[in-house]
Amino acid sequence: MSSYISDTINYLKQSSPAQAEFYQATEEVLATIKPLLDRNPKYRKHNIIQRVIEPERQILFRVAWLDDRGNVQVNKGYRI
């Protein structure tokens, strides 16, 4: 794994804690496009990957639901 990909994953872990599945998916995508990133340093120079992985906006909302015991549970939902 290149240092650019490692740096990007570390950035994600700091900016979006507790999102292990997102880290894994991002790492898989970046590993797939690594040859492209290596051939074209302009992507790193212009922070293209950071622009793509950071959402432009997020909408946070409440999700209330009933569990198996009939108790109301509340979670956060996100629309990105």
PDB file of N, CA, C and O in Angstrom:
ATOM      1  N   MET A   1       0.859  -1.181   0.000  1.00  0.00           N
ATOM      2  CA  MET A   1       0.000   0.000   0.000  1.00  0.00           C
ATOM      3  C   MET A   1       0.898   1.235   0.000  1.00  0.00           C
ATOM      4  O   MET A   1       1.881   1.295   0.739  1.00  0.00           O
ATOM      5  N   SER A   2       0.567   2.187  -0.807  1.00  0.00           N
ATOM      6  CA  SER A   2       1.386   3.398  -0.896  1.00  0.00           C
ATOM      7  C   SER A   2       1.159   4.297   0.313  1.00  0.00           C
ATOM      8  O   SER A   2       0.166   4.177   1.031  1.00  0.00           O
ATOM      9  N   SER A   3       2.112   5.200   0.512  1.00  0.00           N
ATOM     10  CA  SER A   3       1.964   6.132   1.635  1.00  0.00           C
ATOM     11  C   SER A   3       0.764   7.059   1.419  1.00  0.00           C
ATOM     12  O   SER A   3       0.124   7.488   2.379  1.00  0.00           O
ATOM     13  N   TYR A   4       0.466   7.365   0.157  1.00  0.00           N
ATOM     14  CA  TYR A   4      -0.691   8.218  -0.136  1.00  0.00           C
ATOM     15  C   TYR A   4      -1.981   7.551   0.323  1.00  0.00           C
ATOM     16  O   TYR A   4      -2.836   8.197   0.929  1.00  0.00           O
ATOM     17  N   ILE A   5      -2.122   6.266   0.038  1.00  0.00           N
ATOM     18  CA  ILE A   5      -3.316   5.530   0.469  1.00  0.00           C
ATOM     19  C   ILE A   5      -3.338   5.434   1.989  1.00  0.00           C
ATOM     20  O   ILE A   5      -4.387   5.630   2.603  1.00  0.00           O
ATOM     21  N   SER A   6      -2.198   5.137   2.602  1.00  0.00           N
ATOM     22  CA  SER A   6      -2.122   5.070   4.070  1.00  0.00           C
ATOM     23  C   SER A   6      -2.475   6.411   4.699  1.00  0.00           C
ATOM     24  O   SER A   6      -3.217   6.471   5.679  1.00  0.00           O
ATOM     25  N   ASP A   7      -1.939   7.483   4.129  1.00  0.00           N
ATOM     26  CA  ASP A   7      -2.248   8.823   4.646  1.00  0.00           C
ATOM     27  C   ASP A   7      -3.738   9.131   4.530  1.00  0.00           C
ATOM     28  O   ASP A   7      -4.327   9.737   5.425  1.00  0.00           O
ATOM     29  N   THR A   8      -4.334   8.712   3.434  1.00  0.00           N
ATOM     30  CA  THR A   8      -5.761   8.949   3.222  1.00  0.00           C
ATOM     31  C   THR A   8      -6.597   8.179   4.233  1.00  0.00           C
ATOM     32  O   THR A   8      -7.542   8.730   4.798  1.00  0.00           O
ATOM     33  N   ILE A   9      -6.263   6.907   4.470  1.00  0.00           N
ATOM     34  CA  ILE A   9      -6.990   6.097   5.455  1.00  0.00           C
ATOM     35  C   ILE A   9      -6.813   6.690   6.853  1.00  0.00           C
ATOM     36  O   ILE A   9      -7.775   6.754   7.618  1.00  0.00           O
ATOM     37  N   ASN A  10      -5.612   7.121   7.195  1.00  0.00           N
ATOM     38  CA  ASN A  10      -5.385   7.751   8.505  1.00  0.00           C
ATOM     39  C   ASN A  10      -6.195   9.034   8.650  1.00  0.00           C
ATOM     40  O   ASN A  10      -6.736   9.313   9.720  1.00  0.00           O
ATOM     41  N   TYR A  11      -6.278   9.809   7.584  1.00  0.00           N
ATOM     42  CA  TYR A  11      -7.103  11.021   7.598  1.00  0.00           C
ATOM     43  C   TYR A  11      -8.565  10.670   7.878  1.00  0.00           C
ATOM     44  O   TYR A  11      -9.231  11.330   8.675  1.00  0.00           O
ATOM     45  N   LEU A  12      -9.052   9.620   7.210  1.00  0.00           N
ATOM     46  CA  LEU A  12     -10.440   9.193   7.417  1.00  0.00           C
ATOM     47  C   LEU A  12     -10.685   8.777   8.860  1.00  0.00           C
ATOM     48  O   LEU A  12     -11.705   9.131   9.451  1.00  0.00           O
ATOM     49  N   LYS A  13      -9.754   8.030   9.418  1.00  0.00           N
ATOM     50  CA  LYS A  13      -9.917   7.550  10.795  1.00  0.00           C
ATOM     51  C   LYS A  13      -9.975   8.704  11.785  1.00  0.00           C
ATOM     52  O   LYS A  13     -10.661   8.619  12.803  1.00  0.00           O
ATOM     53  N   GLN A  14      -9.259   9.776  11.491  1.00  0.00           N
ATOM     54  CA  GLN A  14      -9.301  10.947  12.369  1.00  0.00           C
ATOM     55  C   GLN A  14     -10.567  11.771  12.161  1.00  0.00           C
ATOM     56  O   GLN A  14     -11.147  12.281  13.120  1.00  0.00           O
ATOM     57  N   SER A  15     -10.990  11.898  10.915  1.00  0.00           N
ATOM     58  CA  SER A  15     -12.140  12.761  10.633  1.00  0.00           C
ATOM     59  C   SER A  15     -13.483  12.057  10.812  1.00  0.00           C
ATOM     60  O   SER A  15     -14.499  12.713  11.041  1.00  0.00           O
ATOM     61  N   SER A  16     -13.496  10.733  10.710  1.00  0.00           N
ATOM     62  CA  SER A  16     -14.743   9.960  10.829  1.00  0.00           C
ATOM     63  C   SER A  16     -14.517   8.739  11.716  1.00  0.00           C
ATOM     64  O   SER A  16     -14.470   7.615  11.216  1.00  0.00           O
ATOM     65  N   PRO A  17     -14.376   8.943  13.019  1.00  0.00           N
ATOM     66  CA  PRO A  17     -14.105   7.803  13.895  1.00  0.00           C
ATOM     67  C   PRO A  17     -15.257   6.796  13.902  1.00  0.00           C
ATOM     68  O   PRO A  17     -16.412   7.152  13.671  1.00  0.00           O
ATOM     69  N   ALA A  18     -14.923   5.555  14.168  1.00  0.00           N
ATOM     70  CA  ALA A  18     -15.898   4.454  14.306  1.00  0.00           C
ATOM     71  C   ALA A  18     -16.614   4.112  13.006  1.00  0.00           C
ATOM     72  O   ALA A  18     -17.777   3.709  13.034  1.00  0.00           O
ATOM     73  N   GLN A  19     -15.954   4.264  11.888  1.00  0.00           N
ATOM     74  CA  GLN A  19     -16.553   3.935  10.587  1.00  0.00           C
ATOM     75  C   GLN A  19     -15.717   2.859   9.889  1.00  0.00           C
ATOM     76  O   GLN A  19     -15.280   3.050   8.754  1.00  0.00           O
ATOM     77  N   ALA A  20     -15.497   1.737  10.563  1.00  0.00           N
ATOM     78  CA  ALA A  20     -14.597   0.687  10.076  1.00  0.00           C
ATOM     79  C   ALA A  20     -14.977   0.181   8.684  1.00  0.00           C
ATOM     80  O   ALA A  20     -14.098  -0.067   7.860  1.00  0.00           O
ATOM     81  N   GLU A  21     -16.264   0.027   8.414  1.00  0.00           N
ATOM     82  CA  GLU A  21     -16.676  -0.459   7.095  1.00  0.00           C
ATOM     83  C   GLU A  21     -16.340   0.555   6.003  1.00  0.00           C
ATOM     84  O   GLU A  21     -15.973   0.177   4.890  1.00  0.00           O
ATOM     85  N   PHE A  22     -16.463   1.825   6.321  1.00  0.00           N
ATOM     86  CA  PHE A  22     -16.120   2.869   5.360  1.00  0.00           C
ATOM     87  C   PHE A  22     -14.622   2.859   5.078  1.00  0.00           C
ATOM     88  O   PHE A  22     -14.205   3.014   3.930  1.00  0.00           O
ATOM     89  N   TYR A  23     -13.797   2.675   6.137  1.00  0.00           N
ATOM     90  CA  TYR A  23     -12.346   2.593   5.943  1.00  0.00           C
ATOM     91  C   TYR A  23     -12.002   1.426   5.025  1.00  0.00           C
ATOM     92  O   TYR A  23     -11.207   1.564   4.095  1.00  0.00           O
ATOM     93  N   GLN A  24     -12.610   0.279   5.299  1.00  0.00           N
ATOM     94  CA  GLN A  24     -12.321  -0.915   4.505  1.00  0.00           C
ATOM     95  C   GLN A  24     -12.716  -0.701   3.041  1.00  0.00           C
ATOM     96  O   GLN A  24     -11.943  -1.014   2.136  1.00  0.00           O
ATOM     97  N   ALA A  25     -13.898  -0.177   2.814  1.00  0.00           N
ATOM     98  CA  ALA A  25     -14.357   0.057   1.440  1.00  0.00           C
ATOM     99  C   ALA A  25     -13.453   1.067   0.729  1.00  0.00           C
ATOM    100  O   ALA A  25     -13.106   0.879  -0.437  1.00  0.00           O
ATOM    101  N   THR A  26     -13.079   2.121   1.423  1.00  0.00           N
ATOM    102  CA  THR A  26     -12.206   3.133   0.829  1.00  0.00           C
ATOM    103  C   THR A  26     -10.845   2.545   0.491  1.00  0.00           C
ATOM    104  O   THR A  26     -10.289   2.809  -0.575  1.00  0.00           O
ATOM    105  N   GLU A  27     -10.316   1.746   1.408  1.00  0.00           N
ATOM    106  CA  GLU A  27      -9.014   1.121   1.165  1.00  0.00           C
ATOM    107  C   GLU A  27      -9.065   0.188  -0.046  1.00  0.00           C
ATOM    108  O   GLU A  27      -8.126   0.156  -0.842  1.00  0.00           O
ATOM    109  N   GLU A  28     -10.144  -0.564  -0.189  1.00  0.00           N
ATOM    110  CA  GLU A  28     -10.284  -1.467  -1.338  1.00  0.00           C
ATOM    111  C   GLU A  28     -10.358  -0.685  -2.650  1.00  0.00           C
ATOM    112  O   GLU A  28      -9.729  -1.062  -3.639  1.00  0.00           O
ATOM    113  N   VAL A  29     -11.120   0.393  -2.654  1.00  0.00           N
ATOM    114  CA  VAL A  29     -11.228   1.207  -3.871  1.00  0.00           C
ATOM    115  C   VAL A  29      -9.880   1.848  -4.204  1.00  0.00           C
ATOM    116  O   VAL A  29      -9.457   1.839  -5.360  1.00  0.00           O
ATOM    117  N   LEU A  30      -9.208   2.402  -3.200  1.00  0.00           N
ATOM    118  CA  LEU A  30      -7.924   3.050  -3.453  1.00  0.00           C
ATOM    119  C   LEU A  30      -6.870   2.049  -3.914  1.00  0.00           C
ATOM    120  O   LEU A  30      -6.036   2.376  -4.759  1.00  0.00           O
ATOM    121  N   ALA A  31      -6.898   0.836  -3.371  1.00  0.00           N
ATOM    122  CA  ALA A  31      -5.959  -0.196  -3.826  1.00  0.00           C
ATOM    123  C   ALA A  31      -6.219  -0.540  -5.292  1.00  0.00           C
ATOM    124  O   ALA A  31      -5.284  -0.807  -6.047  1.00  0.00           O
ATOM    125  N   THR A  32      -7.473  -0.533  -5.682  1.00  0.00           N
ATOM    126  CA  THR A  32      -7.832  -0.835  -7.069  1.00  0.00           C
ATOM    127  C   THR A  32      -7.338   0.250  -8.028  1.00  0.00           C
ATOM    128  O   THR A  32      -6.880  -0.054  -9.130  1.00  0.00           O
ATOM    129  N   ILE A  33      -7.431   1.497  -7.614  1.00  0.00           N
ATOM    130  CA  ILE A  33      -7.012   2.590  -8.501  1.00  0.00           C
ATOM    131  C   ILE A  33      -5.573   3.044  -8.242  1.00  0.00           C
ATOM    132  O   ILE A  33      -5.139   4.058  -8.787  1.00  0.00           O
ATOM    133  N   LYS A  34      -4.837   2.307  -7.420  1.00  0.00           N
ATOM    134  CA  LYS A  34      -3.445   2.658  -7.114  1.00  0.00           C
ATOM    135  C   LYS A  34      -2.601   2.860  -8.372  1.00  0.00           C
ATOM    136  O   LYS A  34      -1.855   3.838  -8.435  1.00  0.00           O
ATOM    137  N   PRO A  35      -2.683   1.975  -9.386  1.00  0.00           N
ATOM    138  CA  PRO A  35      -1.885   2.224 -10.595  1.00  0.00           C
ATOM    139  C   PRO A  35      -2.194   3.580 -11.247  1.00  0.00           C
ATOM    140  O   PRO A  35      -1.287   4.256 -11.734  1.00  0.00           O
ATOM    141  N   LEU A  36      -3.446   3.966 -11.253  1.00  0.00           N
ATOM    142  CA  LEU A  36      -3.825   5.269 -11.799  1.00  0.00           C
ATOM    143  C   LEU A  36      -3.213   6.395 -10.969  1.00  0.00           C
ATOM    144  O   LEU A  36      -2.685   7.361 -11.519  1.00  0.00           O
ATOM    145  N   LEU A  37      -3.283   6.268  -9.648  1.00  0.00           N
ATOM    146  CA  LEU A  37      -2.723   7.290  -8.765  1.00  0.00           C
ATOM    147  C   LEU A  37      -1.210   7.387  -8.933  1.00  0.00           C
ATOM    148  O   LEU A  37      -0.649   8.483  -8.902  1.00  0.00           O
ATOM    149  N   ASP A  38      -0.547   6.239  -9.111  1.00  0.00           N
ATOM    150  CA  ASP A  38       0.907   6.233  -9.289  1.00  0.00           C
ATOM    151  C   ASP A  38       1.323   6.883 -10.610  1.00  0.00           C
ATOM    152  O   ASP A  38       2.348   7.564 -10.668  1.00  0.00           O
ATOM    153  N   ARG A  39       0.547   6.681 -11.653  1.00  0.00           N
ATOM    154  CA  ARG A  39       0.873   7.236 -12.975  1.00  0.00           C
ATOM    155  C   ARG A  39       0.547   8.722 -13.095  1.00  0.00           C
ATOM    156  O   ARG A  39       1.118   9.420 -13.933  1.00  0.00           O
ATOM    157  N   ASN A  40      -0.356   9.195 -12.273  1.00  0.00           N
ATOM    158  CA  ASN A  40      -0.827  10.584 -12.390  1.00  0.00           C
ATOM    159  C   ASN A  40      -0.688  11.323 -11.063  1.00  0.00           C
ATOM    160  O   ASN A  40      -1.650  11.383 -10.298  1.00  0.00           O
ATOM    161  N   PRO A  41       0.478  11.885 -10.773  1.00  0.00           N
ATOM    162  CA  PRO A  41       0.678  12.592  -9.502  1.00  0.00           C
ATOM    163  C   PRO A  41      -0.229  13.812  -9.331  1.00  0.00           C
ATOM    164  O   PRO A  41      -0.350  14.349  -8.230  1.00  0.00           O
ATOM    165  N   LYS A  42      -0.862  14.248 -10.417  1.00  0.00           N
ATOM    166  CA  LYS A  42      -1.748  15.419 -10.308  1.00  0.00           C
ATOM    167  C   LYS A  42      -2.927  15.144  -9.371  1.00  0.00           C
ATOM    168  O   LYS A  42      -3.455  16.072  -8.757  1.00  0.00           O
ATOM    169  N   TYR A  43      -3.346  13.877  -9.255  1.00  0.00           N
ATOM    170  CA  TYR A  43      -4.457  13.559  -8.357  1.00  0.00           C
ATOM    171  C   TYR A  43      -4.077  13.831  -6.905  1.00  0.00           C
ATOM    172  O   TYR A  43      -4.885  14.332  -6.124  1.00  0.00           O
ATOM    173  N   ARG A  44      -2.852  13.498  -6.559  1.00  0.00           N
ATOM    174  CA  ARG A  44      -2.388  13.774  -5.202  1.00  0.00           C
ATOM    175  C   ARG A  44      -2.155  15.278  -5.019  1.00  0.00           C
ATOM    176  O   ARG A  44      -2.530  15.853  -3.997  1.00  0.00           O
ATOM    177  N   LYS A  45      -1.542  15.894  -6.005  1.00  0.00           N
ATOM    178  CA  LYS A  45      -1.233  17.325  -5.918  1.00  0.00           C
ATOM    179  C   LYS A  45      -2.491  18.152  -5.663  1.00  0.00           C
ATOM    180  O   LYS A  45      -2.458  19.110  -4.890  1.00  0.00           O
ATOM    181  N   HIS A  46      -3.585  17.792  -6.302  1.00  0.00           N
ATOM    182  CA  HIS A  46      -4.831  18.555  -6.190  1.00  0.00           C
ATOM    183  C   HIS A  46      -5.816  17.949  -5.180  1.00  0.00           C
ATOM    184  O   HIS A  46      -6.975  18.361  -5.121  1.00  0.00           O
ATOM    185  N   ASN A  47      -5.356  16.974  -4.389  1.00  0.00           N
ATOM    186  CA  ASN A  47      -6.177  16.340  -3.338  1.00  0.00           C
ATOM    187  C   ASN A  47      -7.518  15.832  -3.856  1.00  0.00           C
ATOM    188  O   ASN A  47      -8.549  16.010  -3.208  1.00  0.00           O
ATOM    189  N   ILE A  48      -7.498  15.213  -5.003  1.00  0.00           N
ATOM    190  CA  ILE A  48      -8.735  14.718  -5.615  1.00  0.00           C
ATOM    191  C   ILE A  48      -9.394  13.654  -4.743  1.00  0.00           C
ATOM    192  O   ILE A  48     -10.609  13.682  -4.549  1.00  0.00           O
ATOM    193  N   ILE A  49      -8.610  12.721  -4.218  1.00  0.00           N
ATOM    194  CA  ILE A  49      -9.185  11.636  -3.413  1.00  0.00           C
ATOM    195  C   ILE A  49      -9.843  12.199  -2.153  1.00  0.00           C
ATOM    196  O   ILE A  49     -10.947  11.784  -1.802  1.00  0.00           O
ATOM    197  N   GLN A  50      -9.187  13.135  -1.469  1.00  0.00           N
ATOM    198  CA  GLN A  50      -9.801  13.735  -0.276  1.00  0.00           C
ATOM    199  C   GLN A  50     -11.091  14.464  -0.630  1.00  0.00           C
ATOM    200  O   GLN A  50     -12.036  14.458   0.159  1.00  0.00           O
ATOM    201  N   ARG A  51     -11.146  15.071  -1.768  1.00  0.00           N
ATOM    202  CA  ARG A  51     -12.374  15.758  -2.190  1.00  0.00           C
ATOM    203  C   ARG A  51     -13.514  14.775  -2.410  1.00  0.00           C
ATOM    204  O   ARG A  51     -14.670  15.072  -2.107  1.00  0.00           O
ATOM    205  N   VAL A  52     -13.182  13.605  -2.938  1.00  0.00           N
ATOM    206  CA  VAL A  52     -14.212  12.613  -3.240  1.00  0.00           C
ATOM    207  C   VAL A  52     -14.721  11.933  -1.972  1.00  0.00           C
ATOM    208  O   VAL A  52     -15.918  11.673  -1.851  1.00  0.00           O
ATOM    209  N   ILE A  53     -13.827  11.641  -1.027  1.00  0.00           N
ATOM    210  CA  ILE A  53     -14.248  10.869   0.153  1.00  0.00           C
ATOM    211  C   ILE A  53     -14.889  11.728   1.238  1.00  0.00           C
ATOM    212  O   ILE A  53     -15.537  11.198   2.140  1.00  0.00           O
ATOM    213  N   GLU A  54     -14.720  13.030   1.163  1.00  0.00           N
ATOM    214  CA  GLU A  54     -15.332  13.921   2.152  1.00  0.00           C
ATOM    215  C   GLU A  54     -16.651  14.433   1.588  1.00  0.00           C
ATOM    216  O   GLU A  54     -16.656  15.109   0.559  1.00  0.00           O
ATOM    217  N   PRO A  55     -17.779  14.123   2.245  1.00  0.00           N
ATOM    218  CA  PRO A  55     -19.062  14.567   1.695  1.00  0.00           C
ATOM    219  C   PRO A  55     -19.191  16.091   1.703  1.00  0.00           C
ATOM    220  O   PRO A  55     -18.705  16.775   2.603  1.00  0.00           O
ATOM    221  N   GLU A  56     -19.851  16.586   0.686  1.00  0.00           N
ATOM    222  CA  GLU A  56     -20.070  18.024   0.585  1.00  0.00           C
ATOM    223  C   GLU A  56     -21.062  18.492   1.645  1.00  0.00           C
ATOM    224  O   GLU A  56     -20.947  19.595   2.179  1.00  0.00           O
ATOM    225  N   ARG A  57     -22.034  17.639   1.938  1.00  0.00           N
ATOM    226  CA  ARG A  57     -23.002  17.962   2.982  1.00  0.00           C
ATOM    227  C   ARG A  57     -23.522  16.668   3.586  1.00  0.00           C
ATOM    228  O   ARG A  57     -23.480  15.608   2.962  1.00  0.00           O
ATOM    229  N   GLN A  58     -24.008  16.777   4.799  1.00  0.00           N
ATOM    230  CA  GLN A  58     -24.616  15.652   5.491  1.00  0.00           C
ATOM    231  C   GLN A  58     -25.911  16.134   6.124  1.00  0.00           C
ATOM    232  O   GLN A  58     -26.009  17.265   6.598  1.00  0.00           O
ATOM    233  N   ILE A  59     -26.886  15.265   6.122  1.00  0.00           N
ATOM    234  CA  ILE A  59     -28.133  15.550   6.818  1.00  0.00           C
ATOM    235  C   ILE A  59     -28.254  14.510   7.922  1.00  0.00           C
ATOM    236  O   ILE A  59     -28.248  13.307   7.659  1.00  0.00           O
ATOM    237  N   LEU A  60     -28.364  14.975   9.141  1.00  0.00           N
ATOM    238  CA  LEU A  60     -28.488  14.111  10.309  1.00  0.00           C
ATOM    239  C   LEU A  60     -29.948  14.096  10.736  1.00  0.00           C
ATOM    240  O   LEU A  60     -30.582  15.147  10.832  1.00  0.00           O
ATOM    241  N   PHE A  61     -30.483  12.906  10.992  1.00  0.00           N
ATOM    242  CA  PHE A  61     -31.868  12.821  11.432  1.00  0.00           C
ATOM    243  C   PHE A  61     -32.030  11.686  12.440  1.00  0.00           C
ATOM    244  O   PHE A  61     -31.184  10.798  12.544  1.00  0.00           O
ATOM    245  N   ARG A  62     -33.128  11.738  13.172  1.00  0.00           N
ATOM    246  CA  ARG A  62     -33.428  10.751  14.207  1.00  0.00           C
ATOM    247  C   ARG A  62     -34.258   9.627  13.600  1.00  0.00           C
ATOM    248  O   ARG A  62     -35.156   9.857  12.791  1.00  0.00           O
ATOM    249  N   VAL A  63     -33.933   8.405  14.013  1.00  0.00           N
ATOM    250  CA  VAL A  63     -34.708   7.237  13.592  1.00  0.00           C
ATOM    251  C   VAL A  63     -35.199   6.539  14.856  1.00  0.00           C
ATOM    252  O   VAL A  63     -34.401   5.988  15.616  1.00  0.00           O
ATOM    253  N   ALA A  64     -36.499   6.562  15.079  1.00  0.00           N
ATOM    254  CA  ALA A  64     -37.096   5.857  16.223  1.00  0.00           C
ATOM    255  C   ALA A  64     -37.687   4.549  15.717  1.00  0.00           C
ATOM    256  O   ALA A  64     -38.331   4.515  14.669  1.00  0.00           O
ATOM    257  N   TRP A  65     -37.464   3.463  16.473  1.00  0.00           N
ATOM    258  CA  TRP A  65     -37.952   2.148  16.062  1.00  0.00           C
ATOM    259  C   TRP A  65     -38.255   1.306  17.291  1.00  0.00           C
ATOM    260  O   TRP A  65     -37.758   1.587  18.382  1.00  0.00           O
ATOM    261  N   LEU A  66     -39.067   0.278  17.112  1.00  0.00           N
ATOM    262  CA  LEU A  66     -39.419  -0.631  18.203  1.00  0.00           C
ATOM    263  C   LEU A  66     -38.546  -1.870  18.128  1.00  0.00           C
ATOM    264  O   LEU A  66     -38.403  -2.484  17.071  1.00  0.00           O
ATOM    265  N   ASP A  67     -37.960  -2.231  19.275  1.00  0.00           N
ATOM    266  CA  ASP A  67     -37.170  -3.457  19.298  1.00  0.00           C
ATOM    267  C   ASP A  67     -38.085  -4.661  19.523  1.00  0.00           C
ATOM    268  O   ASP A  67     -39.303  -4.505  19.599  1.00  0.00           O
ATOM    269  N   ASP A  68     -37.511  -5.850  19.629  1.00  0.00           N
ATOM    270  CA  ASP A  68     -38.298  -7.079  19.776  1.00  0.00           C
ATOM    271  C   ASP A  68     -39.111  -7.121  21.068  1.00  0.00           C
ATOM    272  O   ASP A  68     -40.080  -7.873  21.166  1.00  0.00           O
ATOM    273  N   ARG A  69     -38.727  -6.326  22.049  1.00  0.00           N
ATOM    274  CA  ARG A  69     -39.452  -6.288  23.330  1.00  0.00           C
ATOM    275  C   ARG A  69     -40.511  -5.193  23.363  1.00  0.00           C
ATOM    276  O   ARG A  69     -41.179  -5.005  24.380  1.00  0.00           O
ATOM    277  N   GLY A  70     -40.667  -4.476  22.264  1.00  0.00           N
ATOM    278  CA  GLY A  70     -41.657  -3.406  22.203  1.00  0.00           C
ATOM    279  C   GLY A  70     -41.174  -2.082  22.757  1.00  0.00           C
ATOM    280  O   GLY A  70     -41.971  -1.161  22.935  1.00  0.00           O
ATOM    281  N   ASN A  71     -39.877  -1.966  23.035  1.00  0.00           N
ATOM    282  CA  ASN A  71     -39.309  -0.720  23.545  1.00  0.00           C
ATOM    283  C   ASN A  71     -38.867   0.167  22.386  1.00  0.00           C
ATOM    284  O   ASN A  71     -38.343  -0.306  21.378  1.00  0.00           O
ATOM    285  N   VAL A  72     -39.092   1.453  22.559  1.00  0.00           N
ATOM    286  CA  VAL A  72     -38.664   2.403  21.534  1.00  0.00           C
ATOM    287  C   VAL A  72     -37.158   2.617  21.659  1.00  0.00           C
ATOM    288  O   VAL A  72     -36.645   2.895  22.742  1.00  0.00           O
ATOM    289  N   GLN A  73     -36.471   2.485  20.546  1.00  0.00           N
ATOM    290  CA  GLN A  73     -35.039   2.764  20.462  1.00  0.00           C
ATOM    291  C   GLN A  73     -34.854   3.955  19.530  1.00  0.00           C
ATOM    292  O   GLN A  73     -35.649   4.159  18.613  1.00  0.00           O
ATOM    293  N   VAL A  74     -33.821   4.729  19.760  1.00  0.00           N
ATOM    294  CA  VAL A  74     -33.548   5.899  18.923  1.00  0.00           C
ATOM    295  C   VAL A  74     -32.106   5.822  18.429  1.00  0.00           C
ATOM    296  O   VAL A  74     -31.170   5.638  19.208  1.00  0.00           O
ATOM    297  N   ASN A  75     -31.954   5.966  17.126  1.00  0.00           N
ATOM    298  CA  ASN A  75     -30.631   5.995  16.509  1.00  0.00           C
ATOM    299  C   ASN A  75     -30.518   7.224  15.625  1.00  0.00           C
ATOM    300  O   ASN A  75     -31.510   7.885  15.321  1.00  0.00           O
ATOM    301  N   LYS A  76     -29.283   7.518  15.215  1.00  0.00           N
ATOM    302  CA  LYS A  76     -29.045   8.602  14.270  1.00  0.00           C
ATOM    303  C   LYS A  76     -29.008   8.026  12.870  1.00  0.00           C
ATOM    304  O   LYS A  76     -28.472   6.942  12.641  1.00  0.00           O
ATOM    305  N   GLY A  77     -29.582   8.760  11.941  1.00  0.00           N
ATOM    306  CA  GLY A  77     -29.499   8.407  10.529  1.00  0.00           C
ATOM    307  C   GLY A  77     -28.794   9.528   9.793  1.00  0.00           C
ATOM    308  O   GLY A  77     -28.859  10.691  10.191  1.00  0.00           O
ATOM    309  N   TYR A  78     -28.124   9.166   8.722  1.00  0.00           N
ATOM    310  CA  TYR A  78     -27.383  10.143   7.932  1.00  0.00           C
ATOM    311  C   TYR A  78     -27.773  10.027   6.472  1.00  0.00           C
ATOM    312  O   TYR A  78     -27.933   8.924   5.949  1.00  0.00           O
ATOM    313  N   ARG A  79     -27.922  11.141   5.830  1.00  0.00           N
ATOM    314  CA  ARG A  79     -28.078  11.169   4.376  1.00  0.00           C
ATOM    315  C   ARG A  79     -26.917  12.009   3.856  1.00  0.00           C
ATOM    316  O   ARG A  79     -26.711  13.152   4.266  1.00  0.00           O
ATOM    317  N   ILE A  80     -26.185  11.417   2.963  1.00  0.00           N
ATOM    318  CA  ILE A  80     -24.993  12.100   2.449  1.00  0.00           C
ATOM    319  C   ILE A  80     -25.149  12.312   0.963  1.00  0.00           C
ATOM    320  O   ILE A  80     -24.259  12.871   0.322  1.00  0.00           O
TER     321      ILE A  80
END
